[in-house]
Amino acid sequence: MSKKLIVKRRGKVYAVPLEKIILMEKSLRKISIHTTLGMFDFYGKFKEIIPSLDERFLCCHRSYIINMDEIVAMNYKEICFTNGKRIYFGRDKCRKALEIFGEYISKKIL
């Protein structure tokens, strides 16, 4: 049985399968969840979401939580995802994310 992220939006409760999430992007109080099926927004905080996520998710920046299984390419300035979305941020944040991604992939392969 797949794990799900439970979110409330406009009086409704949604159960989003974790394997469908590509990344989450925060702007002020609004969080956009990019999934393999599309995108939707809701109001919330990352600190409320993080306990529901597993080891494949990385909070690589205060504005992004990414699914490392959905990364196609990564370097010291950008991350590219399976849906074509790219995120750019500073070298230091990206360097740390790259290290964590390398460790995650190594564990997954072994």
N, C-alpha and C positions, 0 to 999 in steps of 0.2 A: 504494500500500500504506500503510495507516495505521500510525502509530507506536503502540507499546504500552508500558505501564508493567509491569515484571515484579516481582511481589511473592511472597514465600513466606508460607504460612499453614498451620500444622498439618502440616508435612511435605510439602505440595503446592506447586507453583509455578503462579501464575496470570499470564496476560497480559491486562491490562486496556487496551482501546483508549482512547487519550487523549481522543478525541472523545466518549466516553461518560461521562467524569468531570465532575461538576459542581463538587465541592469536596472537600477533604481536611481533616479536623479531628483535632488531636492533643490527647490528654489523657495526661499522664505519658509512658509508653512506647507506648501504644496509639494507632494511627492508624485513623480511620474514613474510608473512601472512599465518598462519596455519588455514585452513578452514575445514569444514566437508567434502569437496570434494577433498582436497589435499592441496598443498602448492605452493606458487610462490613468487618470489623476485622482488623487484624494488628498485630504488634509490630514497631516499627522507629523510624527517625529521619528527620525531614524532610531532613537533609543528605545522606542516602543516596538519597533520591527526586529531589531537585531536578535533578541532572544529566540525568535521563531525560525531563524536561519541556521543552516548547517555549515560545515567546514569549507564548502565550495564557494561561499560568499565572502567577499573582502570589502571592507569599508576603506577604500584606498584614498579617500578625500572626504572632506566634510560635506561635499555635495553629491558623492557617488557611492553606491554599493554595487559591486559587480559580481556576476556569476563567472568564476574562472573557467568553468566548462564551456562557456560561450565565446572565449577569446580566440580570435583567429591569428592575430599578430600583436606584438607588443614591443616597444622600444623605449628609449629614455624621454620621449616627449608625447607619445600617444598610445592609445589602446584601441584596437579594431575588433569589432564583434561580428558574429555570424549574420546579423541583420543589416550589416553595412554601416552601422553607427560607429562613429569615432569620437573619443573624448581626448582632450588635450589638457595637460596641466604641467606644473613645474617639475623640473628635473629631479629635485630631492624626493617629492612625493612619488614620482614615477619610478625612481630607482628603488625605493622601498617596496613598492608594489611588484616590481619585477623580481626582486629577491623572494618575496612570499610566493609569487606565482611559480617560480622555479622550484621551490621546495614542494609546493602542492603537486606539480606535475611529476616530480621525482617519486613522491610517495604513491601516486596513482599508477605509475608505470610498474613499480616494484610490487 
